Amino acid sequence: MFRPARRTRLLTVAAVASLISLTTACAGGGDATPADTASSPGGSAAAAAPSGDITVLTWRTDLVTDGTFDKYKAAFEAKYPEVKVSFEGITDYEGEVKTRMNTTDYGDVLAIVNTITPAQMPDFFEPLGDATEMQKTYRFLTPKIFEGKVYGIPVVGNTQGIVYNKKVWAAAGITAVPTTSEEFLKDLKAIKDKDSSVVPLYTNYKDGWPLTQWESHRGEISADPEFASKLGQDDAPWAAGTDHFVIDSLLYDAVNQKLTEADPTTTNWEESKNLIATGKVSAMTLGSWAIAQMQKAATDAGNPATDIGYMPFPHQTDGKFYATVGGDYAQAINVNSKHKEAARAWIDWFNTESGFADAQGGLSPLIDSKAPSTLADFETLGVQYVLQTPAPAGKESLVNDIDKQAEIGLFAPEYRQRLVDSARGASSETKQQIFDDLNAKWAAARATVAAG
């Protein structure tokens, strides 16, 4: 329904271009530690016949309940008969796992929660191998590298955008993807005017974690692969025109103009899939990992998967859309696990043999893979991908340290729930007051971290 444009290509520095192309080669054994056997998938772990019972923590509760993980379990245990795998699906993954990490009981294999800083990873996770060697096989590793060691491998790679119901947008007379925040809000209003029973933009406020998806758009507004590194040198990330200002203003304005659900405290993540699949919700801001889930929800509801589309954040630079690209949750090994070889065998098998990334319509973490069909809309629109360059040596934790000192929580739900509460009139703060407060906290924290 939307106008075509040229094919997608990547915006990145030459040094890492070969690692992120979406269409080219583009979430240990014996007494050795996993770090000793991590340079190649499988490594000597298979030769050492790993054994023992391992528990894999997962945020994908839907794949636990629908039997998908049972199929993975059967295939893995057929290859490693001395290993028995059990899965623990956790709905509030970030909150519950963060709490459990205060003990030693947080599974054998788990996805690294977003609140863990690079400097903290050695305290909780077993190193998987040398970064230089592992980057010959895997991409999207940068956020999980500390002091030259890799601590987590993404299960899938994602880009960022807005999943939407094409039929709803077409019914409202919308014929082109919005290129600005103003156009996006105008389109949402047109949808509401066409059918007041449809929620134009669903925030998923109550579950919290979906709101953290908005943070992943940073770097797109400026189309800057150095954005993350520059954030650690910026005293006013919420100044007018900045990435955070544009991203957060769109969320705030959508809520303030009553273009979101009437009562955000009653939203429900699992139900939201059915709502967008049946046209009761128009759009949600989520990573590309969500496309396959929403398309499945559409077919489950008796509607064609093609009802579900994916558009980039409504902003262009020099007439082009930009979208960040990187890894989803990264699987890691609990440093306290008693069966680290078995845990490592699971991680290697899952990334190289399970087919999980393809099944989810995501980008494989393996370098020698291709783009999924779920991103055909981005191909048509000529979206330019932005991969953030690694932080300079010794600065890997800088942004996280500033964020922690400022007590903002860029990837925590409370930060944007505060914006939503203000926009819907549940607090007396204005948008500008919130931005001023965030800038002040960030600047003070940056000074403190620099002095330390």
Sequence and secondary structure as in RCSB ss.txt:
>XXXX:A:sequence
MFRPARRTRLLTVAAVASLISLTTACAGGGDATPADTASSPGGSAAAAAPSGDITVLTWRTDLVTDGTFDKYKAA
FEAKYPEVKVSFEGITDYEGEVKTRMNTTDYGDVLAIVNTITPAQMPDFFEPLGDATEMQKTYRFLTPKIFEGKV
YGIPVVGNTQGIVYNKKVWAAAGITAVPTTSEEFLKDLKAIKDKDSSVVPLYTNYKDGWPLTQWESHRGEISADP
EFASKLGQDDAPWAAGTDHFVIDSLLYDAVNQKLTEADPTTTNWEESKNLIATGKVSAMTLGSWAIAQMQKAATD
AGNPATDIGYMPFPHQTDGKFYATVGGDYAQAINVNSKHKEAARAWIDWFNTESGFADAQGGLSPLIDSKAPSTL
ADFETLGVQYVLQTPAPAGKESLVNDIDKQAEIGLFAPEYRQRLVDSARGASSETKQQIFDDLNAKWAAARATVA
AG
>XXXX:A:secstr
        EEE  HHHHHHH SS      TT  GGGGTTSSSTTTTTT   EEEEEEES HHHHHTSHHHHHHHH
HHHH TTEEEEEEE TTHHHHHHHHTTSS S SEEE  TT  GGGHHHHB   EEHHHHTTTB S GGGEETTEE
  EESSEEEEEEEEEHHHHHHTT  S   SHHHHHHHHHHHHHH TTSEEE   TTT GGGGGGGGGTTTTTT T
THHHHHTT S TTSTTSHHHHHHHHHHHHHHTT B S GGG  HHHHHHHHHTTSEEEEEEETHHHHHHHHHHHH
TTS GGGEEEE  S EETTEEEEEEEE SEEEEBTT S HHHHHHHHHHHHHTS HHHHTT B SBSS    GGG
HHHHHHT EEE      TT TTHHHHHHHHHT  TTSHHHHHHHHHHHTTSSS  HHHHHHHHHHHHHHHHHHHH
H 
